[in-house]
Every structure is written in C-alpha cells, then in structure tokens.
Amino acid sequence: MQTTFTPEQLENPATARANEILRACVHCGFCTATCPTYQVLGDELDSPRGRIYLIKDMLENERTPDAKTVKHIDRCLSCLACMTTCPSGVHYMHLIDTARAYIEDNYKRPLSDRALRWVLARILPYPTRFRIALLGAKIGRPFARFIPDPRLRAMLEMAPKVIPPVSRNDDPQTFRVADKKMRVALMTGCAQRALNTDINDATIRLLTRLGAEVVIPKGQGCCGALTHHMGKEDESHATAAKNIRAWVAEMDAGLDAIVINTSGCGTTVKDYGHIFRNTDLAADAARVSAIAMDVSEVLMKLDLPEGEDKDTRVAYHAACSLQHGQKIKTFPKDLLRKAGFTVLEPADSHLCCGSAGTYNLMQPEISKQLKARKVKTLETLTPDIIAAGNIGCMMQIGSGTETPIVHTVELLDWATGGPKPPALSKSHSQKPQVPILR
C-alpha cells in the first residue's frame, strides 16, 4: 500500500510504525475470510482491510476522527485472526492500537460512551473494586430486562451466580519445592482474581508438583491490556510499568519465566518490549517480554506425567489471544492428550467467541452473535467438558451452555493428583471419575 506521510509526521515513532505496517498491506483481502465481524456484518469497513483504509486516511491527514470511522474501529475485536491469515505479514495489532490511541486523544465520544469507558477502566483492572461491582451487578441482575441500554444489561448479566472468596494464594509469597527444576513468577492478573480463583490455585499446585518454585511478586497487578485496547495509553502504561519493576526485581534474584495463565494478558506482556521501546524502561521491558510465557509453554518444559485414557471428551476452545496473538496452537491440546483426555476441536476453532476483553460489554449485540455461533459448534461435539486458556472466553462461553467449562490447567492439575475442578463438581452433565496416572 502506498503512503504519503511527511518526514515531519514520521518523526513520531507511532506514526513511523503505522507507516511500516500500512506499506506491507497488498489489499489481497485474505483477512476478510477469517474476520469475525466481517462474517457477521458483511461490511467491508468491518473487515481488517476496510479498517486499514480508514486508519490510513485518518493518520495521513491527521484529521479529527468522525463517528463513522470510530464506529468501525470500535467494532474490531482485536482477535488478530487476520494476522494469522495475512500472507504479507501485516502487523495489524500494532496498527489498531495506534488508531485507538489516536481516537482517544482526538475524538470526543458521546457522554454515555465516555462514562462507560471511565467506569470499566477504573473497576476491571482492580480486583477489589471489581469484586464489589460484581456483588452490585448480582443484586441488580433480576432487573436487567428493564434497562434499555444493552451495554448496561450486559454488565449486569455478566455477574457470576457465585462470587468466589478471595484466595490467599494470590498474596505476595513464594511456593517452594524440594527438587527445584526452575523458578518462575506467576502473574495473578486482575479480573481473573475476582471472577475465578480456582485457576491460579490450580496453576500453583500443578507447577510446584512438577518441580517449579512459584513466586507471587509484590507490586504486580493488571497487565494493562484492558485500558490499552481502549486507547488509554497513559493508564495502561502506568500499570504495565509497575509489573515490569516488580518482575525485574525477581529476575535479579534469578527467574526462568514469567508464567501467565490468561492468554489475553500474555499477548500484551509479550509486547511490552515494543510498547516501551522509546522509554527509559525499554531495556527492562525487553527483558520481561523475553521470558514471558503462557502456562502451556512452561508445562511443555516440565515433565508432565503421561495419563491413562480417561474416557473424557474435552472440547478445546482456542482463545484468539493464544492462537493468533501468541501463535501457540498445539501445546494445550498436546498436554491434555498426554494427560489422557480425548481432545475435540470445533469446526470454527479459528474464530472468536466474542469476549475480547471488554468487547462483550461495549459491543454486546455483535458479541452475542459470536457467542451463539461458538457455543453451537462446541456443543455439536457433545463434549463432557469444555477447556480454554483465557478467563474471558470461559465467562463468555459458560454463559451460553450447560456444559461445564474449566481452564486447561485445572484439568491438568486434576489429572496429576490435584482436586477435581469445582466447576465439574457443580455439574451433573459430566461423567469423569478420578483420573488414573501411570
């Protein structure tokens, strides 16, 4: 794609990066075949190619974003399926992030939009605040049908029926092991700590059982992804910087990996090196990104015991941030098979479930269509259990099916001697018995 940025414009690192990305695009349209919003809406401007044209025009002309451009940019899920499909290597993620930051700085949204984004940015990244908000949503959920704004209804409907108690395993501490194979830091996250404490608990049990000393660093928190995808760079960079400092302190004491069990966070943390490339944190951010790993990557390095066949059908949902953002496609399935589970994959495994961070709250109508399609393809497999590697996907899919859904590490923990995942114990539709190890 030909661009006409001036030398003065290209002095801005974000614009220079956008120029590189735009020039890589050859207008082939392969991305439209795997774009969820294009599949649902059928509008060229709701495809990556269409959004690239809008972004190019906006940035080149340094124009104030109009409502039409903002609407189509906002509808992007950032699922990054287009990056997997693109034969030219267009780094769409960095381009859409630049566009969102530009819109945030140059466009005045309607009051209702500004209020919603303000609330989400000040609640979701903070576990205590989020937990209180969930309690309020739980109380208000019976009245959701009387609320005209679909976004507010979605906020009430997302509240889980049971809000788990705080897990003290998320407090700063070290879980030591007798025969240490590696030392890792576990990122405990933000929303996950309020929505489902079973995931971190199972991760700690599994890693220590396999010989990894697990550190919960003091000072870590939200990865910054939620505000980053809203274009709120100052807020996202501030929270990310806290993580970098917390993890570097542990790295100085010896650290083999930063383990992340929420794939959306993993995609962002692995990009810290790029995000902070022109700051005084550049070197430390690059160090962090270099050892950031999804939990499945770390487990592949450890000696997971091989399990006998458990006669348990597990439908594996591949989170977009894991398969497209981090390019991790086989590890979770390989681990589940090694543990003795029968792994099934839906026909549309490359397409998004519609969760996408805060997307299901800000674009609920499109999100519901994507959820319905994903649930249908998963249920067609008649699984006993659905497994995923991202809390957002778990909440999204779980709200549309009676089939129990758990994190991959919960199944692996159970298969290697840990407790049965609580989500399975609450369900009457599953049949698995206590796993047998070889």
PETAQUI-V435034 format. One record per helix or strand of 3 or more residues. SS is the DSSP state (A for helix, B for strand). FROM is the first residue (numbers start at 1). TO is the last residue. If there is no record, write none. Layout:
SS:FROM:TO
SS:FROM:TO
//
This chain:
A:9:11
A:13:24
A:30:34
A:36:41
A:44:46
A:48:60
A:67:74
A:81:85
A:92:106
A:111:123
A:127:146
A:150:157
A:168:170
B:173:175
B:182:187
A:191:195
A:198:209
B:212:216
A:225:228
A:233:251
B:257:260
A:263:269
A:272:275
A:282:291
B:292:294
A:295:301
B:313:316
A:320:325
A:331:338
B:342:345
A:359:362
A:364:379
B:385:388
A:391:398
B:405:407
A:408:415
A:422:425
//
